[in-house]
Amino acid sequence: HCISSAASDVYKRQIIYNRWGEQIFTSNDINKGWDGSWNGKAAPAGSYIYTLRYTDSQNKEHLRKGSFSLIR
């Protein structure tokens, strides 16, 4: 998983994009993280972007964005 959330946060959606902006993974389940594959094959090493949407304990919605490197 890209980001851990506090116990009181409500996870909404995680999306991962490749360097060309193509959406390669999406999940509405915090227990289902990206396994590093794309179209049934291992995704190539490189830079990826993620977005994570969640609601905090005060019912305020947040959108986190970031990047990470996949190393094989």
Disulfide bonds with the S-S distance in Angstrom:
none
